[in-house]
């Protein structure tokens, strides 16, 4: 596969709250971030697979698994900064350091350890084929039906989000999709202008829901472990 000045950026700050040290906790005999690093390297479509972190321990582990960690990120490492800000700042840092410009950035969150090299390659190929500026991974909702979702008020009564959908059978409702942090891709110059992956030019590319699992809390972690165990017998 021909390289086009592509960079994979894995944002991995050290201050996770819901699962302390989430990015490097052991997930089936490896630090969680290792699964993303190895998947990205195996695609052979990146000039660099760069881990952007503010944490020395994460940096050391990332290097041990083959990632490029030329610096520690000194901005956008708090709970309020967006991932897009962290990725853009990392691009700025690495382009200055290496004196080069990147065409495409693929942002891979380290809390998606079930996303594999095939998922990344398929997503990248679709991005190129579509001549897209931005692409965000998503998955089709399955075992739940979001059309029938509701809030519960103080009187424990339902306030339906889509009341008109209650009159339809589930098989007659359109498929709904949900974004996942697994694989976000952007043209670098376009991302610099928009400062966000979410634009009116953004495409969404479905991946398998199992590959799309984002681990944000312990319940997510247990689900990811359960599926990994089933898949690998």
N, C-alpha and C positions, 0 to 999 in steps of 0.2 A: 504494500500500500504506500502510495506517494505521500510524503510528509509535506505539509504546507505551513510551516512555522506554527505548529500547534503546541499549546501548553495545557497540561492538566494541572489544575490547582485544587488542592485538598485543604480546605480551611479547618483548622483544628485548634481552637483556643483551649486554654487549660482550665478555665473557671466554670466548668459545668456544674449546675446546682442540683438538678433532679437525680442524676446519677453521678456522684463525684468521680472525677477522672474517667468519664464515660468513654472518651476516644481511645483510651489505652487499657480499659479493663479486658480481661481475658475472655475471648469469645472462641470457644472450641480450640484451645491450645495456642492461640495467637492473640496478640493485642488487637482490639477491634479495628483500628486504623490499618493494620497490616493487610486485611482482606481487600480494602480499597486500593492501597498502593500496588499490591501484586496484580490485581485485575487491570489497573491502568497500564502498568508496565507490559503486561502480556499482550495488549492490543497492538503494540508496535506502531501507534499512530501519533505519538507525541515526541517532540524534541526534548521536553522536560516533563517529569512528573514531580511537581513541587508541592511540598507540604508547607503551608503557611500557618505558623503557630507563634505564640508568645511564650511558650512553655519549654524549658530546657529538657525535661524528661520526655515530652512528646517528640521533640526534635531528635533526641538521641535514638529513640525507638524507631522513628521514621527512617532515619539514615540506615539503621541496621537492616531494614527491609527493602532498601534500594532506592528510597526517595531522595530527591534533591532538596536540601534544606540550607540554602546559602546565607540565611539571616533569620533573626527572630523579628516577628512583626511587632512594631511598637505603637500601632494605632488600631482603632476599631476592634478592640479585644474585650469590650464590656458587654453587658446584657442588652444595651440599648442600640448598639450599632447593628446595621444590617449585614448580612452575608455579602451582598453585592458591594458594599463599601469595603469590606475586607478584601474581596477578590480584586477590585479595581486598584486598591492601594498596593496589593501584592504585584499586580501587573506593572504598575508604575515603578516599583522598587526593582523588579527583575530586569525591566527594559533598560533602566539606567545602569544597573550593575553589568549587564552583558552587552550593552550598547547595540541592541537589536530590537526589532519590532515583531510582535506576534500577530498572526492573522486571525486565529481562532483560539478561544479559551473554552475549556470544558471543566466546569466546576463539579466536583464529586464530593459529596458530604461523607465523612468517615463513619457516620452512624447508620449507613446503609450497607452492611457487610454481605448481604445476599445478592447484591447487584454484581454481575460477573462481567468478564471481558466481552462476551457475546452481546450483552445488553449495551455496553458502551459502543462497540463497533456498529451495531445495528442503528443505534441512535445517531451516531456520527454520520453514517452513510445516508440516513434520511435527511439530516441537516444539509448535507452537501447536495443531494439530489433535488431537494426543494429550493435550493439557493436561498436558504433562510438567513435572517439576521439574528433571530433569537429562537431558541427551542427549549422548552421545559418538559421534563418527563412527567407522566401522569399514569394512573391506572384506573380501569373500569371498576366501579363499585360492584360487589358481588353478593355476599351473604347478608348484607343489610340493604334496605331500600330507602335511600335518602329522600325520595319523594314523599314518604310518609313520616318524615321527622317532625318533631315538635319541641317547643319549650314548655316547661311546667311553671305555671304562675304560683303566686303565694297561696292560692286556694287549692293547689294541686290539680288544677285543670289544665288540659292541653291547649296550647296555642300553636296551631299547625303552621308550618312554614309554607307549604304548598297545599292549601285546603282544597283546591280544585282537583288535585290528584287522588283524593280519597274516593272519588267516584269511579276511578278506573282500576282495572285489574293490573297487577304488577307486570304481567307479560305485555300489556299494552302501553306501558310507559317507556319513554326513551331512555337509553343508557346514559348514566351520569358518570363523570370522571372526576378524579381528585388529584391535585398535584403532589409530587413527591420530590424530595431533595436529591434523589439518586443521581440524575444526569442532567445538568443544565449547560447549554451550549450557546455561545454568542460570538458574533463577529466582533473583534476587539475594538475596532474604531467606532462601531455602532454603540457598543456598551459604554464606551467613554462618553459619548454624547448623551445617552439616555440616563446613565448612572443607575440602571435597573434592568433586570432581565424581563420584567413585566412591562410590555409596551403594546401598542396597537398593532405591532408587526410580529408579535410572539406567536410561534406555532407550538402546539402541544403534541407530544409523541407518546403513545401508550406503551408501557412495558408490563410485564407480568406482575400481578399484585404482590407476589412473594418477593420478587426482586426489588419491589418498591418500598418494602417495609422500612420506615424511619424509626430508629430506636431513640425515643425521647424520655421514656420512663421505664420502670421495672416491668410493667405489664407488656410493653412493646418488646422488651428484652426476652421475656419468657416466650412470647409468640415466635420471635425470630429463632430462638433456640429450638423450639418444638419443630418448626418447619425444617430447619437445618438437619435435625436428627432424623426426621422422616425421609428427607431427600437423600441423605447419606447412609440410611439404614443403620 
